[in-house]
Each structure stands twice: as structure tokens, then as C-alpha cells.
């Protein structure tokens, strides 16, 4: 059990990211000094919104250039920090080279950050942003598990570089983190394993697969219909809150699944339609699985994904986050409405 000083700076990697922005916002509002790593600290789109948050809060922020693939790049930023929050990892689903674009940044990036932790005597705790896809790969995995619900004791054993490469990158990075943590007794590790992260972003430049999916539901690309696919949802603000609680609660330990609930894609559409009616070309029907597979026949990877996910139930236990971190989940309606309104304000819809 580690007691963390609130006076020491906190390192947040991938500071320009969608989730990291909210983590930094809450740290600054609590008066913390944040050491924020970005690829280019002189790039306004990466830092301007964070500087504005710092100027209106009691906290302070300092930027450092760091690259996930460069050995030792995090050592300067880590000096004096007792907590390292490692969020930096690509979340993109359509990649040309999954090893180069996903696995290497996730795995080598985690190794580089933790190698710097091993060299930095002040660090007591690392909070790693993992994912629920480290728990399972496809919805069929839940069906095959025979369990009432998946939980933190489960691990994804079905994803590979060729099938679900993003999921594979996350499970490999988390496993490597736990391997490295077990080799020391100075710092401990807590992982946050969020489901699909939804909700408003703090900068127009934020990108994620969930943002793109919401755009597809509203801009007509999915107007002909959506598959009978269950998604898992959590508000980005809840995930950020969980990172702070994991960082400073001495009792926090192990893995924490962050998920509000599962819901079908058409349920998500219904939430949007209830508020916006016919103002946008939302999908109007569920496409039968056989038709989905036929439509995707030219893309074997997508066919395999749809075959293992469409039409299957999915249940995930989030009670550890509720009971131990005290998370009170934001309702799905607020999450989706807030995100939609933000995309409208940014003129993306």
C-alpha cells in the first residue's frame, strides 16, 4: 500500500489525447502540478486547450517532448513525480500495418515508460490506461466463457495481430506492464480497463473510433441500417475520475473495469432519435447478420469481426469500480447527448 503525496507533480503521457485531456483537467482543478508529455510541445493544437485549463485553475502544467518509441524520452518529465499516469497508446481500428501502427507503440511505449519508472526513485505508483479488450476480444468470447459476466479475472486470449489487432496491442501491453511491475517492490501498478469511451472531448482535434462511429450514425453513412451489435459504453469523465482515484487512493490495486452498460447499436440510435427526431439521417433498421456478412465479403477481417460479434450477448461486471473506486456512472443519455452537442458545436455534424 503506497501513500501518495498530492504536492508532488503527476506525469500524464499522451497529454493531447481525448481521455488525457479530462484527466489533466481534473488534476489541475484539484491543484496538482502536471508534467504533460506530447510529441511537440510547440504544436498549439496539442497544448492550447490544456494551457487555458491551467490558467483558470489552481494547478500548473509543464510540457515535455516525448516519443513512445524513443528510449529514455520520459525520464526528464518523470523527475520528482510520485504518480505516472500512462494513457498514451493509439486507438485506431483501420491501419495499414498493425505491428507498426498499433503493437509497437503500445508495447514498446509501455516498456519505455516503465523503464524510466525503474530509473526514477520518486515514483511510487503507475496508473496504466488499459482497456476492457484486455479482458475479452469478441462478444463470442463471453458466450464461450460460460460465466454470468466477465470481470477483472478474465484475459483476452483470442485476439492476434491479424484478428482484432487493437485489442491484441492492449492485452500485450498490459501483460508486459504487470510482468515489469512484479520485478520491483518500489512502485505498484493499477490498471484502468475502460469499455468504449464516449462523451464530449475538450478539443476539436481529438480523434477516436467512438467519435467516428457517432459521426457515422448521424451523417448518413449508416442510414440504410446497423448490425445487431452490442457495444459497451462508459463516459470519458467517469474514466478520468477513475484514474485520479486509482492514483491517490492507497487501497487501489489491480485491474478495474470501467463500464456503464452494454447496449445495442440500435438502442444508441434510439437515444439520439428521442432527442433529435428526424433532424439527422439516423439508421432506421437492423440489418440481418447474413446481409452484413454479404456486404462485407470483400474485407475478410471485417467479416471475421462481424461473425464473432454480431448477434451475441455480452455481460460485463463493473462492480469493482463502484465498490472500491466509488464511481457513480453518468447515464448513457447524458453521455451521448453531450458528445453529440459537442460534435455539432465543432461543426463535425
C-alpha positions as CSV (number, residue, x, y, z in Angstrom):
1,X,0.0,0.0,0.0
2,X,1.5,3.3,-1.1
3,X,0.7,6.7,0.2
4,X,1.0,9.3,-2.5
5,X,1.8,13.0,-1.9
6,X,-0.5,15.5,-3.5
7,X,2.3,18.0,-3.6
8,X,4.5,16.1,-6.0
9,X,4.0,16.6,-9.7
10,X,2.0,14.0,-11.7
11,X,3.2,12.8,-15.1
12,X,0.5,12.2,-17.7
13,X,1.7,10.7,-21.0
14,X,-0.2,11.3,-24.3
15,X,-1.4,14.6,-22.9
16,X,-3.1,15.8,-26.1
17,X,-5.4,12.8,-26.2
18,X,-9.1,12.6,-25.7
19,X,-9.1,10.9,-22.3
20,X,-5.8,12.5,-21.1
21,X,-7.4,16.0,-21.5
22,X,-10.1,15.2,-18.9
23,X,-7.6,13.6,-16.6
24,X,-5.4,16.7,-16.7
25,X,-8.4,19.0,-16.3
26,X,-9.4,17.2,-13.0
27,X,-5.8,17.2,-11.8
28,X,-5.4,20.9,-12.4
29,X,-8.7,21.7,-10.8
30,X,-7.5,19.8,-7.7
31,X,-4.4,22.0,-7.6
32,X,-1.8,19.5,-8.9
33,X,1.2,20.3,-10.9
34,X,1.1,18.2,-14.1
35,X,4.0,17.1,-16.2
36,X,2.4,16.5,-19.6
37,X,4.2,14.7,-22.4
38,X,3.4,15.4,-26.1
39,X,5.2,14.8,-29.3
40,X,5.7,18.5,-30.0
41,X,5.1,20.9,-27.1
42,X,5.2,23.9,-29.6
43,X,2.2,22.5,-31.5
44,X,-0.8,24.7,-30.5
45,X,-3.4,22.0,-31.3
46,X,-1.8,19.8,-28.7
47,X,-1.3,22.2,-25.9
48,X,-3.5,25.3,-26.2
49,X,-6.6,23.9,-24.6
50,X,-4.5,22.5,-21.7
51,X,-2.8,25.8,-21.1
52,X,-6.2,27.5,-21.0
53,X,-7.4,25.0,-18.4
54,X,-4.3,25.6,-16.3
55,X,-4.7,29.4,-16.4
56,X,-8.2,29.1,-14.9
57,X,-7.3,26.6,-12.3
58,X,-5.2,26.4,-9.2
59,X,-2.8,23.8,-10.8
60,X,0.1,24.2,-13.1
61,X,1.2,22.4,-16.2
62,X,4.6,21.8,-17.8
63,X,5.1,20.3,-21.2
64,X,7.8,17.8,-22.3
65,X,8.5,16.3,-25.7
66,X,8.4,12.5,-25.6
67,X,8.0,9.8,-28.2
68,X,6.8,6.4,-27.2
69,X,9.4,4.7,-29.4
70,X,12.4,6.6,-28.2
71,X,14.3,5.0,-25.3
72,X,14.6,7.3,-22.2
73,X,12.3,10.0,-23.6
74,X,10.2,10.1,-20.4
75,X,13.0,10.4,-17.9
76,X,13.1,14.2,-17.8
77,X,9.4,14.6,-17.5
78,X,9.3,12.0,-14.7
79,X,11.7,13.7,-12.3
80,X,10.1,14.4,-9.0
81,X,6.8,12.6,-9.8
82,X,5.3,10.1,-7.5
83,X,2.5,9.1,-9.8
84,X,2.8,8.3,-13.5
85,X,-0.5,8.1,-15.5
86,X,0.3,6.4,-18.8
87,X,-2.5,7.0,-21.3
88,X,-0.5,7.2,-24.5
89,X,-1.5,4.5,-26.9
90,X,-3.1,4.7,-30.4
91,X,-6.8,3.9,-30.7
92,X,-7.3,3.4,-34.4
93,X,-9.1,0.4,-36.0
94,X,-8.2,0.8,-39.7
95,X,-4.4,0.5,-40.0
96,X,-2.1,-0.4,-42.8
97,X,0.5,-2.1,-40.6
98,X,-0.9,-3.3,-37.3
99,X,2.6,-4.1,-35.9
100,X,4.0,-0.7,-36.8
101,X,0.8,1.3,-36.1
102,X,-0.6,-0.4,-33.0
103,X,1.6,-3.1,-31.4
104,X,4.9,-1.3,-31.3
105,X,3.6,2.0,-29.9
106,X,1.5,0.2,-27.3
107,X,4.1,-2.4,-26.2
108,X,7.4,-0.6,-26.7
109,X,5.8,2.6,-25.4
110,X,4.8,0.9,-22.2
111,X,8.2,-0.7,-21.8
112,X,9.9,2.7,-22.3
113,X,7.7,4.4,-19.7
114,X,8.2,1.7,-17.2
115,X,12.0,1.5,-17.8
116,X,12.0,5.2,-16.9
117,X,9.9,4.4,-13.8
118,X,12.5,1.9,-12.8
119,X,15.2,4.6,-13.0
120,X,13.2,7.3,-11.2
121,X,13.3,6.8,-7.4
122,X,10.5,9.2,-6.7
123,X,7.8,7.2,-8.5
124,X,5.5,5.1,-6.2
125,X,2.6,4.3,-8.4
126,X,1.8,3.8,-12.1
127,X,-1.7,4.0,-13.4
128,X,-2.0,2.4,-16.8
129,X,-4.8,3.1,-19.2
130,X,-5.6,-0.4,-20.5
131,X,-8.9,-1.5,-21.9
132,X,-11.8,-3.9,-21.5
133,X,-10.5,-5.5,-24.7
134,X,-7.7,-6.9,-22.5
135,X,-10.4,-8.8,-20.7
136,X,-12.1,-10.2,-23.9
137,X,-11.6,-10.0,-27.6
138,X,-15.0,-10.6,-29.2
139,X,-18.6,-10.9,-27.9
140,X,-18.5,-14.6,-28.7
141,X,-15.8,-15.0,-26.0
142,X,-18.3,-14.0,-23.4
143,X,-20.7,-16.7,-24.7
144,X,-18.0,-19.3,-24.7
145,X,-16.8,-18.4,-21.2
146,X,-19.9,-19.9,-19.6
147,X,-19.8,-17.1,-17.0
148,X,-22.7,-14.9,-15.9
149,X,-20.5,-11.9,-16.6
150,X,-16.9,-11.2,-17.5
151,X,-14.7,-9.5,-14.8
152,X,-11.2,-8.4,-14.0
153,X,-10.0,-12.0,-13.6
154,X,-10.6,-12.7,-17.3
155,X,-8.0,-12.1,-20.0
156,X,-8.3,-11.8,-23.8
157,X,-6.8,-14.9,-25.3
158,X,-8.3,-14.8,-28.8
159,X,-7.1,-11.6,-30.4
160,X,-4.0,-11.6,-32.6
161,X,-2.1,-9.3,-34.9
162,X,-4.3,-10.5,-37.8
163,X,-7.6,-10.5,-35.9
164,X,-8.5,-7.6,-33.6
165,X,-5.0,-6.1,-33.7
166,X,-6.0,-3.1,-31.5
167,X,-7.3,-5.5,-28.8
168,X,-4.1,-7.6,-29.2
169,X,-2.0,-4.5,-28.7
170,X,-3.8,-3.6,-25.5
171,X,-3.6,-7.0,-23.9
172,X,0.1,-7.4,-24.8
173,X,0.9,-4.0,-23.3
174,X,-1.0,-4.7,-20.1
175,X,0.6,-8.1,-19.6
176,X,4.0,-6.6,-20.1
177,X,3.3,-3.9,-17.6
178,X,2.3,-6.5,-14.9
179,X,5.4,-8.5,-15.7
180,X,7.7,-5.5,-15.2
181,X,5.9,-4.4,-12.0
182,X,6.4,-7.8,-10.4
183,X,10.2,-7.4,-10.7
184,X,10.3,-4.5,-8.2
185,X,8.9,-3.6,-4.8
186,X,9.2,0.3,-5.0
187,X,6.3,1.1,-7.3
188,X,2.9,-0.5,-7.7
189,X,0.6,-0.7,-10.7
190,X,-3.1,-0.1,-11.1
191,X,-4.8,-0.6,-14.5
192,X,-8.0,1.1,-15.7
193,X,-9.8,-1.1,-18.2
194,X,-12.5,1.1,-19.8
195,X,-15.0,-0.1,-22.3
196,X,-15.7,2.1,-25.4
197,X,-15.1,5.6,-24.2
198,X,-17.9,8.1,-25.2
199,X,-18.7,11.7,-24.3
200,X,-17.5,15.2,-25.1
201,X,-13.9,15.9,-25.9
202,X,-12.0,19.0,-24.8
203,X,-10.5,19.8,-28.2
204,X,-11.8,19.7,-31.7
205,X,-8.7,17.8,-32.8
206,X,-9.5,14.7,-30.7
207,X,-9.9,11.5,-32.6
208,X,-11.1,8.1,-31.6
209,X,-13.1,5.2,-33.1
210,X,-16.1,6.0,-30.9
211,X,-16.2,9.6,-32.2
212,X,-16.1,8.3,-35.8
213,X,-18.9,5.8,-35.0
214,X,-21.1,8.5,-33.6
215,X,-20.5,10.6,-36.8
216,X,-21.4,7.6,-38.9
217,X,-24.7,7.3,-37.1
218,X,-25.6,10.9,-37.8
219,X,-24.1,11.8,-41.2
220,X,-25.9,9.3,-43.4
221,X,-23.2,6.7,-43.8
222,X,-25.2,4.2,-41.8
223,X,-28.7,5.4,-42.9
224,X,-29.5,2.0,-44.5
225,X,-29.2,0.3,-41.1
226,X,-26.9,-1.0,-38.4
227,X,-26.0,-4.6,-37.4
228,X,-27.4,-6.3,-34.3
229,X,-24.2,-5.5,-32.4
230,X,-23.9,-5.0,-28.7
231,X,-21.4,-2.2,-27.7
232,X,-20.0,-1.3,-24.3
233,X,-20.2,2.3,-23.2
234,X,-18.6,4.5,-20.5
235,X,-18.4,8.2,-20.2
236,X,-14.9,9.8,-20.6
237,X,-15.5,11.8,-17.5
238,X,-16.0,8.7,-15.4
239,X,-12.9,7.1,-16.8
240,X,-10.8,10.3,-16.0
241,X,-12.3,10.3,-12.5
242,X,-11.3,6.6,-12.0
243,X,-7.7,7.4,-13.0
244,X,-7.4,10.0,-10.3
245,X,-8.9,7.7,-7.7
246,X,-6.6,4.9,-8.7
247,X,-3.7,7.3,-8.5
248,X,-4.3,8.7,-5.0
249,X,-6.3,6.0,-3.1
250,X,-3.8,3.9,-1.1
251,X,-6.1,1.0,-1.2
252,X,-6.4,0.9,-5.0
253,X,-4.9,-2.2,-6.6
254,X,-5.1,-4.5,-9.6
255,X,-7.4,-4.0,-12.5
256,X,-10.6,-2.0,-12.7
257,X,-13.2,-2.4,-15.5
258,X,-14.8,0.9,-16.2
259,X,-18.2,0.4,-18.0
260,X,-21.6,2.0,-17.6
261,X,-23.6,-0.6,-19.5
262,X,-23.8,-2.6,-22.7
263,X,-26.3,-1.6,-25.4
264,X,-27.1,-2.4,-29.0
265,X,-26.3,0.0,-31.8
266,X,-29.9,0.5,-32.5
267,X,-30.5,1.3,-28.8
268,X,-27.9,4.0,-29.2
269,X,-29.7,5.3,-32.3
270,X,-33.0,5.4,-30.3
271,X,-31.3,7.6,-27.6
272,X,-30.3,10.1,-30.3
273,X,-33.7,9.9,-32.1
274,X,-35.5,10.6,-28.9
275,X,-33.8,14.0,-28.6
276,X,-33.2,15.0,-32.2
277,X,-36.0,13.2,-34.0
278,X,-35.6,13.2,-37.8
279,X,-33.2,16.2,-37.9
280,X,-30.4,13.8,-38.9
281,X,-30.3,10.7,-41.2
282,X,-30.1,8.2,-38.4
283,X,-30.3,4.5,-39.2
284,X,-33.9,3.2,-39.3
285,X,-33.5,-0.6,-39.1
286,X,-31.3,-3.5,-38.1
287,X,-29.5,-5.3,-40.9
288,X,-29.7,-9.1,-40.7
289,X,-26.4,-10.7,-39.9
290,X,-26.4,-12.7,-43.2
291,X,-26.7,-9.4,-45.1
292,X,-24.0,-7.8,-43.0
293,X,-21.6,-10.6,-43.8
294,X,-22.5,-10.5,-47.5
295,X,-22.0,-6.7,-47.7
296,X,-18.5,-7.1,-46.1
297,X,-17.4,-10.0,-48.2
298,X,-14.6,-8.1,-49.8
299,X,-13.0,-7.5,-46.5
300,X,-12.2,-10.8,-44.7
301,X,-11.0,-9.2,-41.5
302,X,-14.3,-7.3,-41.1
303,X,-16.3,-10.4,-41.9
304,X,-14.5,-12.3,-39.2
305,X,-15.2,-9.5,-36.7
306,X,-18.8,-9.3,-37.6
307,X,-19.2,-13.1,-37.4
308,X,-17.8,-13.2,-33.9
309,X,-19.7,-10.2,-32.5
310,X,-23.0,-9.6,-34.3
311,X,-25.9,-11.3,-32.6
312,X,-24.0,-12.4,-29.5
313,X,-24.9,-11.3,-26.0
314,X,-22.3,-9.5,-23.7
315,X,-22.3,-9.0,-20.0
316,X,-19.5,-7.4,-18.0
317,X,-19.2,-6.9,-14.3
318,X,-18.3,-3.3,-13.3
319,X,-18.9,-3.6,-9.5
320,X,-15.2,-3.4,-8.5
321,X,-15.1,0.1,-9.9
322,X,-18.3,1.0,-8.0
323,X,-17.4,-0.6,-4.7
324,X,-13.7,0.3,-4.5
325,X,-13.3,3.4,-6.5
326,X,-16.7,4.8,-5.7
327,X,-17.6,5.5,-9.4
328,X,-21.2,6.8,-9.9
329,X,-21.8,6.2,-13.6
330,X,-23.2,9.0,-15.8
331,X,-26.4,8.0,-17.6
332,X,-25.9,6.9,-21.2
333,X,-28.4,9.5,-22.4
334,X,-26.3,12.3,-21.0
335,X,-23.1,10.8,-22.4
336,X,-24.4,10.6,-25.9
337,X,-26.3,13.9,-25.9
338,X,-23.3,15.8,-24.5
339,X,-21.0,14.2,-27.1
340,X,-23.4,14.9,-30.0
341,X,-23.8,18.5,-28.9
342,X,-20.1,19.0,-28.8
343,X,-19.7,17.5,-32.3
344,X,-22.4,19.9,-33.5
345,X,-20.6,22.8,-31.9
346,X,-17.4,21.8,-33.6
347,X,-19.3,21.6,-36.9
348,X,-18.4,18.0,-37.4
349,X,-22.0,17.1,-37.8
